[in-house]
Amino acid sequence: MIEHFIYDFDGTIVDSYHLFVRFCHEIAENHSITIPCDDNTLYRALKKTAYDGYLVLECEDRLDYQSFLDEFHALQEKYRFEFQPFPEIKDLLQLAVAHGKKNYIYTHTGSVVADMLENIGLLRYFTFILDSSYGFPLKPAPDALLFFLKKFQLDPKTCVMIGDRPLDAHAGMNAGMYGCLWDGESLFTDAKVDFYAKELSQIPKLLQM
């Protein structure tokens, strides 16, 4: 039985990607870069990985990837109080707590996540936040989740990693956990994952909550 629910943050807890597109425009403007694609193409690229978003900007001659990331993360912190949760997520977190289960975060975003969760009234629902300050390899590498399992002495088969991208679910599966993909925009319908949901409201039934 699944007792431990590990959530991705951006695009899963909070509706981030329209802000991420805006960040890319701000970075491009700062470097006099003309973005060569429409916002939908940029959005879909960012939903894959930040590096895919960087590539579609075609700005390698003006801005290296690490500099892009540094500016991106600075904007994420600057605008941290503009991030808002998906409407259904609070009910999902409350349901887990009501059933004696625990919620966690595993994200590539930095330590600003705790402030963001506090701002939207959700911090109290989480037992632990595993953010990028721990320095683990990026998803779908299992390293961070293996650390998490060891830290809390958990059986991986009592855990599920939930996120809006295949790499979230695959990180969990690579660590021996279950992987659940929430794909509200049908961007990854062919993803090989343990659980697939079109709506957040489907997750409790999928996971037998």
N, C-alpha and C positions, 0 to 999 in steps of 0.2 A: 504493500500500500504506500502511496506517495504521501509523505509527511512534510517535505521541505521543498518550497517553491522559490526557485532562483530566477529573478527577472533581469533581463536587459533593461536599460534605462531609456535611452533615446529611441523614439519610435515605438516603444512598448509601454512605458509608464507615462511619458510625456510626448506630446505631439511636436516633434522637433524639426522635421525635415523642411517645412516651409521656411523656418528660421535659418536652417543651414544653407538653403538656396540664397537667402538674403545675405548671409555672411560671405558667400562666394562673390556676390556682386560687390560688396563693400571692399573685399580684398582686391578684386580686379580693378576697381576704381582707384584704389590706393597705388596701384602699380601701372596705371594707364593700359590695362589689358582689356581688349574687346572680347567678350565671351562669344565663342563661335557657334553656340547652339541655343535652343530655346530652353525655358525654365523646366519644362517637362522632362527633356533629355537630361538636364543637369540633376533634377530630382531623382530620376531613376538610377542615374550613375551613383549618386550619393547613397542611395538605398543599398547598393551592393557593398561598397567600401568607400572610405574617405579618399583612398588613392584613386579609385575609379572616378570620383568627382573631380579630383585634381587633374587627371588625364584629359577629361573632356574640355577643360579650360584651355588646353594647348598652350601653356604658358611656361614650359620648361626653360626657355631661353631668358625669361624675366624673373622667375621665382622657383627656387628648388622646393622639393616636397616638404622637407623639414621646416623651412621658413613658412610655407603655406600652413602647415599644421600648427605652428606656433601662433600665427595670427588668428587662425580659426579658433583655437582654444582660448585665446585672449578675448575674442568676441563672445564666445560662449559664457565666459565669466562676466563680461561687461553686461550682457543682456540676460543674466541668469534668472531674473525675476519676471521675464516675459514668457518663460516656458510654462505651459499649462498641461494638466493631465488629461488623458482620454476620459470621457465621461463615465465609462463603465469600470475603470480600473479600481476605484475606491471600493465598490461593491465586491469585486473579486478578492481584494486584499482582506476586507472585513470578513468575508465568508471563510477564508482559510483560517483566520484567527479564531472565529467562532467555533470551528471544528477542531481546535487545538493544534493546528498546523502552524508552520513558521514560514515567513517570507524573507527573502534576501535580495540583494542587488549584486549583479556582476556586470560591470560596464567598462568601456574604454575611456569614458569621461573621467576627469580628475576629481579631486577632493571637494570641488564645488557642488557635487551632487547632493551632499547632506544639506547644504543651504537651500538648494532648489527644492528638495523634498519637504523641508521645514516650511518653506514659503507656501507650498500648495497643500499643507496640512496632512502629508502622508508619511512623514518620517517615523512616526510612532508605530507604524505597522511593520517595520523592518527590524529584524534581529541583527543584521550585519550588512555592511556595504563594502564590496570588494571593487575598488576603483583602480584607475591607471597608476596611481601613486605607488602601488605595490610592485610595479615594474615587470610584470609577467609578459611573456609573448602574447601576441594578439590572438583572438579567436580566429579560426576554430581550434587552435592549440589547446590542449586540456590542462596545461600547467596550473593556471590559476584555480581551476575547479578541483584539481587534485590537492592543491594546498588547502582549499576550503574543506574538502572531505576529511583531510587529516586534522585540521584545526578543530573541527567539531565532532570528530570520531563518528562519521556517518556511513551507513551502508549506501552506496551509490544508487541502489535500486529503490531507495526511499526518496530519491531526489529527482526533480525535473528542472531543466533549464528552458525557460520560455523567452522567446524573442521574436522580433518582426523580420529577421533575416535568417536564411538558412545557416549562416555561420554561427549564430547563437545556438540553435538546436544542435548543430554538429559538434560544437564545443562540449556540450553536455554529453552527447553520445560518445565522443572520444574519451571522456572521463569515466565512462561506464554508467552514466545516468541516462534517464530518458530525455529526449529532446522534443520540444513542442514549438512549432512555427505558427505564429499568428500572422496571416497574410491577408489583411483586410482589403488590399488593392489588387489581389490576384497577380502579383508580380512573380511569384515563385511556385507556380502550381505543380511543377515537375520535381520539386525538391524531395529528396529521400529522407524523411524524418519519421520519428515514432508517432507523433500526433500532429495533425494539421487542422487549424481552425480558421474559418473565414471571419468570425466575429469573436470578440473577447468573451461574450456571453456563452459561447459554446465550450469554453475551456473547462468549467466545473464538471460538465457532463462527460467530456472526454477523459478527464482525470479522476472520475468517480468521486467527486466531492459532494 
